Protein backbone atom coordinates (compact mmCIF):
# COMPACT_ATOMS: atom_id res chain seq x y z
CA UNK A 1 0.00 0.00 0.00
CA UNK A 2 1.17 3.48 -0.87
CA UNK A 3 -0.28 6.74 0.33
CA UNK A 4 -0.15 10.48 -0.08
CA UNK A 5 -1.38 13.22 2.19
CA UNK A 6 -2.19 16.66 0.94
CA UNK A 7 -4.08 19.65 2.17
CA UNK A 8 -6.65 21.41 0.05
CA UNK A 9 -9.12 24.11 1.08
CA UNK A 10 -8.42 23.42 4.75
CA UNK A 11 -9.06 19.67 4.43
CA UNK A 12 -6.64 16.81 4.92
CA UNK A 13 -6.89 14.47 1.96
CA UNK A 14 -5.55 10.98 2.56
CA UNK A 15 -5.00 9.08 -0.68
CA UNK A 16 -4.58 5.36 -0.18
CA UNK A 17 -3.34 3.21 -3.07
CA UNK A 18 -3.09 -0.51 -3.68
CA UNK A 19 -4.17 -3.21 -1.26
CA UNK A 20 -5.22 -2.41 2.29
CA UNK A 21 -5.01 -5.77 4.01
CA UNK A 22 -3.80 -7.36 7.23
CA UNK A 23 -0.21 -6.45 6.40
CA UNK A 24 -0.78 -2.82 5.42
CA UNK A 25 -3.83 -1.84 7.49
CA UNK A 26 -1.79 -0.85 10.59
CA UNK A 27 0.01 1.71 8.43
CA UNK A 28 -3.28 2.93 6.92
CA UNK A 29 -4.77 3.16 10.41
CA UNK A 30 -1.87 5.27 11.69
CA UNK A 31 -1.97 7.56 8.65
CA UNK A 32 -5.68 8.26 9.15
CA UNK A 33 -5.40 8.68 12.94
CA UNK A 34 -2.51 11.12 12.47
CA UNK A 35 -4.69 13.10 10.06
CA UNK A 36 -7.54 13.15 12.59
CA UNK A 37 -5.07 14.42 15.19
CA UNK A 38 -4.45 17.50 13.04
CA UNK A 39 -8.02 18.64 13.69
CA UNK A 40 -9.19 19.34 10.14
CA UNK A 41 -11.82 17.65 8.03
CA UNK A 42 -10.57 14.30 6.68
CA UNK A 43 -11.28 13.08 3.17
CA UNK A 44 -10.08 9.53 2.49
CA UNK A 45 -9.68 9.00 -1.25
CA UNK A 46 -10.09 5.32 -2.09
CA UNK A 47 -10.13 5.52 -5.90
CA UNK A 48 -6.80 3.68 -6.17
CA UNK A 49 -7.46 1.04 -3.53
CA UNK A 50 -7.76 -2.24 -5.42
CA UNK A 51 -8.56 -4.44 -2.42
CA UNK A 52 -9.57 -3.92 1.19
CA UNK A 53 -10.15 -6.66 3.74
CA UNK A 54 -11.84 -6.51 7.12
CA UNK A 55 -8.72 -5.12 8.81
CA UNK A 56 -8.74 -2.20 6.38
CA UNK A 57 -12.44 -1.63 7.02
CA UNK A 58 -11.74 -1.71 10.77
CA UNK A 59 -9.07 0.97 10.29
CA UNK A 60 -11.58 3.18 8.46
CA UNK A 61 -14.16 2.67 11.21
CA UNK A 62 -11.67 3.49 13.96
CA UNK A 63 -10.55 6.69 12.23
CA UNK A 64 -14.18 7.65 11.62
CA UNK A 65 -15.09 7.07 15.27
CA UNK A 66 -12.10 9.08 16.49
CA UNK A 67 -13.00 11.95 14.15
CA UNK A 68 -16.63 11.86 15.26
CA UNK A 69 -15.59 11.96 18.92
CA UNK A 70 -13.48 15.06 18.19
CA UNK A 71 -16.27 16.56 16.07
CA UNK A 72 -14.12 16.50 12.94
CA UNK A 73 -15.71 15.83 9.56
CA UNK A 74 -14.74 12.51 7.96
CA UNK A 75 -15.77 11.24 4.54
CA UNK A 76 -14.78 8.71 1.93
CA UNK A 77 -14.16 9.86 -1.62
CA UNK A 78 -14.13 8.10 -5.00
CA UNK A 79 -14.53 4.67 -3.47
CA UNK A 80 -13.39 1.91 -5.82
CA UNK A 81 -16.37 -0.35 -6.72
CA UNK A 82 -14.74 -3.42 -5.12
CA UNK A 83 -14.31 -1.57 -1.83
CA UNK A 84 -17.79 -0.07 -2.07
CA UNK A 85 -19.19 -3.58 -2.37
CA UNK A 86 -17.50 -4.58 0.91
CA UNK A 87 -18.83 -1.43 2.61
CA UNK A 88 -22.29 -2.19 1.27
CA UNK A 89 -22.22 -5.79 2.49
CA UNK A 90 -21.26 -4.58 5.96
CA UNK A 91 -23.89 -1.82 5.71
CA UNK A 92 -21.18 0.73 6.34
CA UNK A 93 -22.21 2.63 3.24
CA UNK A 94 -25.04 3.86 5.48
CA UNK A 95 -22.60 4.96 8.19
CA UNK A 96 -19.89 6.74 6.20
CA UNK A 97 -20.45 9.86 4.18
CA UNK A 98 -19.37 8.85 0.68
CA UNK A 99 -18.71 11.33 -2.13
CA UNK A 100 -18.39 10.38 -5.79
CA UNK A 101 -15.44 12.71 -6.33
CA UNK A 102 -13.06 15.06 -4.56
CA UNK A 103 -14.72 18.19 -5.91
CA UNK A 104 -18.08 17.37 -4.34
CA UNK A 105 -16.38 16.39 -1.07
CA UNK A 106 -14.49 19.68 -0.89
CA UNK A 107 -17.70 21.64 -1.39
CA UNK A 108 -19.76 19.65 1.12
CA UNK A 109 -20.39 20.42 4.76
CA UNK A 110 -19.50 17.49 7.01
C-alpha positions as CSV (number, residue, x, y, z in Angstrom):
1,X,0.0,0.0,0.0
2,X,1.2,3.5,-0.9
3,X,-0.3,6.7,0.3
4,X,-0.2,10.5,-0.1
5,X,-1.4,13.2,2.2
6,X,-2.2,16.7,0.9
7,X,-4.1,19.7,2.2
8,X,-6.7,21.4,0.1
9,X,-9.1,24.1,1.1
10,X,-8.4,23.4,4.8
11,X,-9.1,19.7,4.4
12,X,-6.6,16.8,4.9
13,X,-6.9,14.5,2.0
14,X,-5.5,11.0,2.6
15,X,-5.0,9.1,-0.7
16,X,-4.6,5.4,-0.2
17,X,-3.3,3.2,-3.1
18,X,-3.1,-0.5,-3.7
19,X,-4.2,-3.2,-1.3
20,X,-5.2,-2.4,2.3
21,X,-5.0,-5.8,4.0
22,X,-3.8,-7.4,7.2
23,X,-0.2,-6.4,6.4
24,X,-0.8,-2.8,5.4
25,X,-3.8,-1.8,7.5
26,X,-1.8,-0.8,10.6
27,X,0.0,1.7,8.4
28,X,-3.3,2.9,6.9
29,X,-4.8,3.2,10.4
30,X,-1.9,5.3,11.7
31,X,-2.0,7.6,8.7
32,X,-5.7,8.3,9.1
33,X,-5.4,8.7,12.9
34,X,-2.5,11.1,12.5
35,X,-4.7,13.1,10.1
36,X,-7.5,13.1,12.6
37,X,-5.1,14.4,15.2
38,X,-4.4,17.5,13.0
39,X,-8.0,18.6,13.7
40,X,-9.2,19.3,10.1
41,X,-11.8,17.6,8.0
42,X,-10.6,14.3,6.7
43,X,-11.3,13.1,3.2
44,X,-10.1,9.5,2.5
45,X,-9.7,9.0,-1.3
46,X,-10.1,5.3,-2.1
47,X,-10.1,5.5,-5.9
48,X,-6.8,3.7,-6.2
49,X,-7.5,1.0,-3.5
50,X,-7.8,-2.2,-5.4
51,X,-8.6,-4.4,-2.4
52,X,-9.6,-3.9,1.2
53,X,-10.1,-6.7,3.7
54,X,-11.8,-6.5,7.1
55,X,-8.7,-5.1,8.8
56,X,-8.7,-2.2,6.4
57,X,-12.4,-1.6,7.0
58,X,-11.7,-1.7,10.8
59,X,-9.1,1.0,10.3
60,X,-11.6,3.2,8.5
61,X,-14.2,2.7,11.2
62,X,-11.7,3.5,14.0
63,X,-10.5,6.7,12.2
64,X,-14.2,7.7,11.6
65,X,-15.1,7.1,15.3
66,X,-12.1,9.1,16.5
67,X,-13.0,11.9,14.2
68,X,-16.6,11.9,15.3
69,X,-15.6,12.0,18.9
70,X,-13.5,15.1,18.2
71,X,-16.3,16.6,16.1
72,X,-14.1,16.5,12.9
73,X,-15.7,15.8,9.6
74,X,-14.7,12.5,8.0
75,X,-15.8,11.2,4.5
76,X,-14.8,8.7,1.9
77,X,-14.2,9.9,-1.6
78,X,-14.1,8.1,-5.0
79,X,-14.5,4.7,-3.5
80,X,-13.4,1.9,-5.8
81,X,-16.4,-0.3,-6.7
82,X,-14.7,-3.4,-5.1
83,X,-14.3,-1.6,-1.8
84,X,-17.8,-0.1,-2.1
85,X,-19.2,-3.6,-2.4
86,X,-17.5,-4.6,0.9
87,X,-18.8,-1.4,2.6
88,X,-22.3,-2.2,1.3
89,X,-22.2,-5.8,2.5
90,X,-21.3,-4.6,6.0
91,X,-23.9,-1.8,5.7
92,X,-21.2,0.7,6.3
93,X,-22.2,2.6,3.2
94,X,-25.0,3.9,5.5
95,X,-22.6,5.0,8.2
96,X,-19.9,6.7,6.2
97,X,-20.5,9.9,4.2
98,X,-19.4,8.8,0.7
99,X,-18.7,11.3,-2.1
100,X,-18.4,10.4,-5.8
101,X,-15.4,12.7,-6.3
102,X,-13.1,15.1,-4.6
103,X,-14.7,18.2,-5.9
104,X,-18.1,17.4,-4.3
105,X,-16.4,16.4,-1.1
106,X,-14.5,19.7,-0.9
107,X,-17.7,21.6,-1.4
108,X,-19.8,19.6,1.1
109,X,-20.4,20.4,4.8
110,X,-19.5,17.5,7.0
